[in-house]
Amino acid sequence: MSAQHQEEATPHVGEHAADVEHASEGFDAGATIIEHVTNSSLEHPLVHLEPIAGIDLSVTKHVMMMWLVAGLLFVVITMVTRAYLNQDRRVPSGFMNGLEWLVQSIRDSVVLPNVGAKYVNTWTPLLLTMFVFILAANIVGLIPMFEALGLVDRFVLGNGHDAESLINGVLHGGTTVTANYNVTAALATITFFAIIIAGTMAHGFVKHWKNLVPSGLAKPIYVLLIPIEIMGMFVKPFALTMRLAANMTGGHIAILSILSLVFLFTEMFESAAVGMGVGVAMSLPLAVGISALEIIVVMVQAYVFTLLTSVFIGMAINVHH
Amino acid sequence: MDNPLVQPDPGLFIWTILTFLILLGLLAKFAWNPLLRALEERQETIRKSLDDAEKIKQELVRVQQESAQIVAEARAEAQTIVSRSRAEAETVREDLKRKAKEEAAGLVKNAERQIQQETARAVQEIRREVVDLSLAVASKLIKKNLSQEDNDRLIQDSLDQIETARPS
């Protein structure tokens, strides 16, 4: 869709602008930003697969990024854990200290208070995986590695903007998978089913659904209450979906907007010097500041998603009516 | 749904669920569950170590008290042994002294008695000698043969005389 946006953008023939951005047309901040926060074009996936049951399972950039994150997590965490567990005297050191701290804090301060001592070992693995997956995906999204790769491709390897190079193939599209609603919706779906499974495990399948509404109230109240509770069942994961994706998208858009000022000013005054000046004086410090803020947001959002999932699971297990 | 920010992508949705569930399965098997077990084991170990340390501390105090008591007892016993042996030595010494004294006294008495006996015998012998000498001298002087009767009478007289003259 980025190509489509670029076509809509008014062509501009400023010489300096041409140096800075695309060779033949003016700078469209909106299209550039959108390209950096959304998935790569669905029409041109990295690996095209035939649709199965009408669903296109082609590997897009976000799918690739997700595999990258998952693979990295699995390799690092498993390696560190193996190395630790294979010691004769299990003295945690280095990265293991951090991992152990993480496992212990998620278990003792997120899962245990909400889920309760009986099911803590059942649900801790899920919530740990959720936390590390979201956190790693968020952090990877903060690192402009493809932008760096693009620079290498453009200036070191000398490939053009539209050249058919390997690196160019993976350049389009954002890197933050958790900024994509489809990804967060999938994670929230897992939360949705985890709640049902937790309730079923603790109370049995029928009793879990009965627990949705408090028992022993006057009949007319149920007419109101049952639809509200059923709505609530879906609102919980929906809120998770929106919160995470919006937070991840928002920060990136803010950073990219501020950096776009460099090119907008360059175009406006037809002088790269003005753009650079604006960049050094304003865009760079602000972008650094927001990036620092993003580091906090990235951790908070991963924590919030995990904590809320834990709270919802706990609510299904320990019914307070 | 023209907005690219909210473009539905069922493929990505399904890939996410699959990726997440596989990651969950792998991490749970290879990392989380072993780690959780290890953590619990270590907590247990630490709790036990602390309990043991507490126990050992109490044991140490007990042993120290006991050893102090033993030392005190031993010291007291040594004291009594020393004083008792001292007393025993004293009595033995006294005993020996007394025995020695008695023995010495016995020896002296014995010697005295022997001396007396010897003296008495010597006196008797001397007396007999004197009588024999006197008889010989008297017979020579008188040159007269006295009858047996006179002889005996004279001997008796002389003996009586000597008896009376004998210094007591």
Interface residues (C-beta under 8 A of the other chain):
Chain A: M1 I34 V37 T38 N39 L42 I55 D56 L57 S58 V59 T60 H62 V63 M66 W67 A70 L73 F74 I77 T78 T81 R82 Y84 L85 R90 L99 E100 V103 Q104 R107 N121 T124 P125 L126 L128 T129 M130 V132 F133 V177 N180 Y181 N182 V183 A185 A186 L187 T189 I190 T249
Chain B: P4 L5 V6 Q7 P8 D9 P10 G11 L12 F13 I14 W15 T16 I17 T19 F20 L21 I22 L23 L24 L26 L27 A28 F30 A31 W32 N33 P34 L35 L36 A38 L39 R42
